[in-house]
Amino acid sequence: MNNERETFSNRLGFIIVSIACAIGLGNIWLMPYRAGTYGGALYIFLVAAFIFIFAIPVLLTEYSVGRGSGQSTAKAFHTLTPGTKWVFNGYLGIVGNYVLLMFYVMICGFALAYLGKGVTGSLIGQSPEYVVGSWNALTGNAGMSFFLMFAIVAAGMGTTFFGLRKGIERVGKIMMGIFFILIVVLLFRSVTLPGAGEGLAFLFIPNLDAMREHGTFRIIHMAMGQSLFSLSVGIGSMTVFGSYVDKERKLFRDAFTVGVLDLSIIILCLLMIFPAAFAFGISPTAGEALLFITLPNIFNAMLGAYFWSLMFYVGLCFVAFSTAAAVMENLTAIGMDKFGWSRAKSSLVNFILLIALCTPSAFTRNIWLGFSPLGFPHLGAFFTWLAMEIILPIGALLYVLYCTNKRGWGWNNFFKEANTGTEGWTFPAALRFYMTYVMPIVIIFILIFGQVQRWILTPREIFF
């Protein structure tokens, strides 16, 4: 069956949906968690640097491949370079999108649960100990975890069923607008709490002891993976959005804009969470639950705590769901492009697949508690490592090689596609050497030594 290719209604729709796919819980949940673990300002600086030197160029390659082929990652490489081994990129992207959702959907489910807590006001006026207990009770409930996972998958695939403009674009515009307003308001409350200065110092003064504790290359590798994850690049998630863009504008300005906005949201989220964490005596290394433990305490210190907590949890659900739905749109497009399915059939098939694939993450903190593959604390952590530290860097490397190597699509084709149109910025030809030689070598180097330091050598053995 042939499916006519949809397009975004305008440039704003393209930017908003890209931002919705990029930001998500990676910036609100995972970035604070890892910044707290890996040295605060040091880790933040590395992530910011990698967004500019790696993530934005990779994002541009994804946009270009998508628009040049008019396809999602499933068939983009078949279309541009038929009969070559580069089609492996497409298969890696398909696997990567599923792996990403296998742990991400469950975190979205927790965000939905906290929306329920916001509606009932069950955390308002409670002690920090009660807030911790509430989080532990939620994650330890297998039935509730499965229900939350099911609800997110059902809502996400339902959104993709309605199409690009009426589904994911419309939802993204509404949800991201509300979230941005709320996060700015909460930021100002956080930084004005007594004791917030220590949190600001943690964010802006590098802690070099983290290098000695975790290892130089380990931290660098984690920051590189975070930057790619933050922009959702390396697995073709953004390729499909490039395929929805017309030929009237150049792509570099849009890629740069998405990268800058993404980094801005990272900084805003960190300024919202860490000053409050220090103000309430919560360790910055509290882990992934930092988001669900710290924020209720912020609300309890605010006038009109119920109203603001409810509004934030609405915004949190919106941004979490927007990202999940954007990735699900990519999977829906894959089914349509690869197999010629209708949008309805692709949505239904992916709904069934995702329920099956995401169920293990729903049980990893309760029924399967104690199951620790490769020594990770739980299955969700394993999926996070697989996606961020392995699949994303390899996928980013392959996209760069594909767009710069003459045996792939090649620099000339990539450069022409990126600069097609009359609006926007021209991508500089002077960056050819950097993207062709420097980027691949550095990505390979960081990927190898990051894993060597994680699995083989102790941090001090290759610290410098």
N, C-alpha and C positions, 0 to 999 in steps of 0.2 A: 504494500500500500504506500502511495506517495503522500507525504505530509508537507504542505506548504510551510516554508520557513517563516516563523514569526519574527518580528522586530520590536525593539523597545519604542515606546511612544515618543521619547525625546532623550537628549543627553542626560538630563537629570535622572530619568528612570534608570539608565545604564549605570550611572555613578552610584545611585542609591542601592541598587540590587548588588552591585559589586562590593560596596561597603558592607551591606547586610551579610553577604557571604563571607567577607574577610574578617569582620570584627567578632561577632559572636561571643561565645564564652571563652575563646582562646585569650582574649584581652582582659576579660573581667574575672575569669576563674583561674586559668592556668598561668597567665603572666604574673599576677600577684603572688601566687603560690611559689613559682620558680624564682622570682625576684627575691622573695624572702629567704629562699634556700641558698641561692648562689651569689649573695653579696650585694644586694640592693643596687646602688648606683652603678657599680661595675657591670652587672648583668644588663641593666637597662641601657647603658651606653652601647654595649656590644650589640644588643638587639636593634637599637636605633641605627647603628652603623650598617648592620647587615640588611636592614630594610632598604637602604639606599643603594648599597653596592651589589646586592644579590637579588632581593625579592622583587624590587620594581623592574629591573631588566627581565627577570623570569616572567613576571606578570605581562610585560609587553610581548614576550614571545608567545605566551598563551593566547592573548588577544589576537595577535597576528595570525597564528595558526588557525584559530577558530574562524576569523573573518575570511581568511584566504581560502579556506576549504568549505565554509558554509556548513560545517558539521561539528558535532561534539567530538570529544576525544576518542570515541569508539571508532569513527571512520575518518577523522581528519587526516591521519597519516596515510591511510589507504587512498584518499582522494588526491593528496598533494604529491605523494611519492609511491604510486602503486607498484606492487611486486617487490618491495624492498623489506629488509629486516627492521626498518624503523616502525613497522606496525606494532612491534613489541611495546613501544611507548604507549600506544592506545590501551593495550591489555593491562599494563602496569597502572595506568590511570583508572581503569574500571575497578581493579582490585583495591587501589588506594582509596577511592571514594567509599566503597563498602566498609573497609577497615576503619576509616575515619568515623563513619556513623556508628560503628559497632560499640564505640565507647562514648561518643559525643551525645547520642540520643539519650543515654541514661542521665548525663549531667543536665540536659534539657528537662528531663523528667523531674529532677530534684528542684529545678527552678520553678516548674509548674506547681510542685508541692508547696513551695514557699509562697507562691501566689495565694494558695488556699489559706496558709497561715496568716497572710496579710489581710485577707477578707475577714477571717474570724477574729483577728487581733490576738491570737493565742500567745504571741511572744511579747506583746506590749506589757511593760512594767515588770517583766520577769528578770531574774538574776542571770549573770553570765553562766552560772553552773546549769541553770535550767535550759538555757539556749543550747549549750553543748549536749545535754541529755536529749533534747528534742531532735537534734541532728543525728545522733547515734540511733535513736529509736526509728527514725525514718529509713536510714540506710540498712538497718537490720531487719526490716519488714519485707519479706520476699513477695508477698501478695501485692502490697502497695507498689513496690518497685516495678513489678511486671505491669501493673495497671498504668503507671506513669509512662513507662516505655511504650506501651501499646497506644496510649493516647497521643503521644508526640508523633509516632509514625503515622497513625491514622490521620491526624490533622495535617501533617506535612504532605503526605501523598494526596490528600484531598485538595490541598491548595494547588498542587501541580496539575491536578485534573482540570482546573478551570483555565489553564493556559498561562502564557507569559504575562500579558498586560493585565488581565482580569484576576490573575492569581498572584504570582510571586512579586510582580512589580507593584501592584496596588498595596499588597500587604506590607512590603518592604518600606514604602514611602511613609505609611502611617506609623508603623512600629518604630522605625529609626528616628523619626521626628520627635515622638514622645520620649523615647529613651534619652536622646541627647539633652533635652531640656531638664529632665529629672537628674541626670548625672551631674550637671553643672550646679544645680541647687544643692545637692548632697555634698558636693566637693567643698563648697563654701562652709557648710556646717561642720564638716570633718576637720578642716584646717583651723577652725576657731575654737576647737575643744581644748580644755586645759591639758597640757602635756603633749600636744600635737607636734611641737617643735622637734621632738626626738624622731618622730616619724619622717618629718621633712629632711632631717639630717641623714637618716638612713637612705632616703631616696636620692640625695644629691652629693653625698660624700662617699667615695668608693671604699669598700671593705676588702682589702687585699688578702686578709686571712682566709677568705673563701677560696682563693686560688690554692692555698696550701692545704686546705681541708679536702677539696674536691678535685683539684688538678686543673692546670691551665687549659689544656686541650679539651677536657671534659666540659668546662664552662663555655669555652668558645664554641664547641660543637652544639651544646644545648641552645646557645643564643642563636646560632645559625638556623637550627631546626625551628626555634620559636618564631624567627622572622618569616620563614616560609609558611609556617602554620598560621601565623597572624594574618597573612594575605591570602591564605588558601591556595598557594601556588605549588606546582610540582606534580600534581595528580590530575590535572586537566579540569579542575572545578571551574576555573575561569575561562577555559577554552570555549565552553558552550555559550557564555555570555558574549564573547567576541563574535561568535557565529550569528548572533542576533543584531549586530551593529551594521548600519548601512555604510556606504563607501564615501560619505560626504565629509568626514572629518578624520584627521590624523589621530593615531592612537596614543602617542607618547604623553600628551598632556593628561589624558584620562588616566593612564597608568600611574603617572606621577601624582595626580590628585588623589587617587585612591590610596596610594602609599602614604602620603602626608596626612590625610584624614585618619587613616588607620593608626599611625603613630600618635597623632593627637589624642585619639580616644584612649590609647594605652596610657599616656601620661595622665589624662583626666581620671581614669580608673584607679591608677596608683595613688594619685593625690586624694582620692575619695576614701581609699581603704587604709593605707598605712598610717597616716596621722591618727585616725581613729583607733587602729590596733594598738599603737603605743599609748594613746590616751587611756585606754581601758586595760593596759597591762597584758595584752595578748601578744604572744611571741610572733615575730614576723615569719618564723619558720613553722607555723602551726600546720602548714600543709594545705591540701586542696580544700579543706573545710573552712579555710580562712574567710571566704566569701560568705558562707552561711552562718558563721559564728560572729564575725565582726559587725556586719551591717545591722543586725537586730539591736546591738548595743548602741549604735549611732542613733537609731530611731528613738530608743528609749531616753536619749539625752536631748531630744528635740521637742519643742512646743508643737503640739498637733501630731504626736508620734504616729497615731493610727493612720491619719491621712497620708503622711509622707511614706510610711512603710508600704501602704497599699499601692501608692503610685509607683514606688520603686519596683516592687515585685511585678507589677504590670509591665513596666519597662524592661525588667530583667527577662521576663518570659518572652516579650516581644523580640528582643535582640537575639535571645537563644533560639527561638523558633524560626526567626528570619534566616539564620545561618543554616539550620537543619533543612528548612524548606528549599533554600537555594541549592544545597548539595543534592537534595532529592530531585530537584528540577533537572540537574545534570544527569542523574540516573534515568529519569524519564526520557530525556532526550537521547540517551544512549540506546535505550530500547527501541525508540522510534527510528533512529538512524541506522542502527546495526541490523535490526530484524524487520524493519518496515511496519512495526506495530502502530496502531492508532494511539493517541495520547491516553485514552481511557484504558486500553489494554496494558500499556506500559506502566501506567500508574498502579493498576491492580497487581500485576506480576511483581513489581518492586515492593509493593506493600507486603505481600506474602513473604518475599525473600528477606526483607528487613526485619519482620517480626521474628523469623527463625534465627537470623544472624545476630540480632541485638539481645535476644533472650539470655545468653550467657552473662552479659554485663549486668542484667537485672538481678541475677542471683550471685554475683561475685562477692558481694559484701554481706551475704546472709547464708544461704544454703551452701554455697561453695566457699565460704570464708575459711581460709587456711590453705586453699589451693593457690600455690605461688609458682607459676611457670617461670623457669630460668631465674628463680629467686626474687621475682617481683612481688610486691606485697599483695597484689590481687590481679585478676585477669584484665581489669580495666587499665591498670598501669602497664601491663604487657602490651595491650593494643596501642596505648599512647606512645610507648617506645617504638614499636614497629612502624607506626605512621610517621612520627616526627623525626626520629633519628635514622631511619633506614629508607622508607619509601619516599618521603618528601625530598630529601637531598638527592637521592638517585634520580627521581623524576625530574627535579630542577636541572640536574646535570644533563640529562638526556634532551630536555627541551632546548637548552643552550647549544649543545652540540648539533642538534638537528637544524637549528636556525643559523648556524655559522659554518658548518662543514659542507664542503662541496658534494660529499656523498649523501648528504641529507637534502633538506629543502634548500639550504645554502643561504649565505649572507645576502646576495643580491635580491632573491625573492622575498626574504624576510624584511629587508630594508625598504623595498618597494612597497610592500603591503603596509608596513608600519606608517609610512609617510603618504599613503594614498589619501586624498581628500584636500579640501581647500581651507578647512578650519583646523585650529590647533597648532601644536608645536612640531617642528621637524626634529626627528631623532638624529643626533649627531653622527655623521659617518666616522668621525675620529674615534668613536668607541669600538670600532671593529676589532682592533687588536686586543683590547681589554676583554671583550666578550668571547673572542675566538680562543685566546690562549690563557689569559690571566684567570678569568672566572672558573673555567673547568679545572685547572690545576689546583687552585685554592680550595674549591669544593671537595675535590678528591682527597687532598691533604688533610683537611679538617675532618672529613668523614672517617678516614682510616685511623688517624691518631685519636680521634674522639672515642672510637670503639675500642682501640687498643688500651686506652687509659681506663675505660670502664671495666673491661673484662680481664685484662692481662696484667698491666703494671699498676702499681700503687701510685697515687697522685704525686708523691714526692720524687718518684723515679724519673719523671720527665717534666718536673716543674722548673720553670725558669722565669 
